Amino acid sequence: MRHRVYPALIPAKAAPVLDIAAARKRGWRMTNSWRISTVNGALLALYFIPVWTFVAFKIVASPVHGLYDLANVSVALFLSDHLHVAAMDLVRLAWLLALGKMTVVMFFAVFLVMTTRASVRKSGGFDEALALALGIGSLITFASMVMASQVGEMAALRLHATELLLLLGGAILMATEPPFQRDPPPVRPWPSQPDVQPFTNSSS
């Protein structure tokens, strides 16, 4: 009589448990891919994209009236009163200011689109777009704040100081936050060797 020993089969109920655990782990990794600087940059983009787009389009529609808006009045008064810039040169500088603000808007929009993918958030591929938006925006708001202090426009000074603090806070947070730590590649475990016994003949 021959005795055969077969390896034990894995129960069928273990597969759903493993699937649920893997799904929970994937969901946790997707949530964990959002860094504080990424969330802060997205909030800054949601503010600067509509506000600066509206200001730039007002300059495009009417350069003189758009330049004397609250967001740009300090620049207009400084150029006309302190530097005595002519009207045609003032229009050209207004277009240049609108172009600079639209450049910041475009970089913020690129950053906002790239944050929708978890793989890009983990690799940090959007850091360049966010850094350029924060850098150019900080230069524009700082120059506008200095001009507002020179001409005595307190409302414009408060507006530019607030925007500058928002941009500098995002830049400092982006520079001080540690990089995203990637998960190690999964290691596939080898199945355990079944306990197989040789065939034996038993005499009756």
Secondary structure, DSSP 8 states (H G I E B T S, - for coil): -B---------TTHHHHHHHHHHHHHHHHHHHT--HHHHHHHHHHHHHHHHHHHHHHHHHH-HHHHHTSTTTHHHHHIIIIIS---HHHHHHHHHHHHHHHHHHHHHHHHHHHHTT-HHHHHHTTTHHHHHHHHHHHHHHHHHHHHHHHHHT-HHHHHHHHHHHHHHHHHHHHHHHS-----------------------B---
